[in-house]
């Protein structure tokens, strides 16, 4: 059996590049206020992997981290401002990656919408995916 093929991503300007070794743990659309404000978008699609599954291929010195809550911090490219990653003390072995930064497919499609209780009122969700008012524990399943 062959190993799953890694997928690659980068920020807008290309200064930060990364490689992810599958499998991912989950992929979701987040509608929380913090994600919406940080990205300037109605929601953000993330996927999660173990920290050891993410490797920066370039631009490590360009990545900046900032605290975004009492348990979380976000990474961005200091050159172009692209939001990259999220880490939380709730899940210390995991890193969340912005799905749109990966060109091409990953090993799963988004499976749900979270924090829909704080979604913008000008976006309708009609894709048939499960919806959760806040977070839910299955967002962070253990790797298979």
C-alpha positions, 0 to 999 in steps of 0.5 A: 500500500502506498503512502498518501500523497502530501499536499502543498500550500502557500500564502498570497505572496509565496513567501511562506510555503508548506507541505502537509502529510495526510491524513487530515483529521477534519475539514469544516466551515467556521462562522465564529466572529474571530475567524470572520474578523481575522479573514475579512470573510463571512466564514473560513474553511479549515482543516486540522492535522497533527503538528508533526504533519505540517512542514514549512518549506519556506518562509519560517522567519516570515511567519508571525503568531498573535494571541487571538483568545485566551486559548488560541493563537493565529499565524500570518505571513508578515509580508503579505498578511495572509492568515495561515494557521491556528493553534489552541491549548484545547488541542495542543497536538493539532494545528488548523490550516486555512483550506484555501491556501492549498491548491488542489484537492486534499483528502476530504471535503468539508463536513459541517458548519460550526459557530452558525449562531454567530454567522452573518445574516447575509449568507445562506447555508444551503449545502446540506452539511451538518450545522452546529450553533457552536463548536462540537467535539467531533471537530477534533477527532483522533486520527484514524 
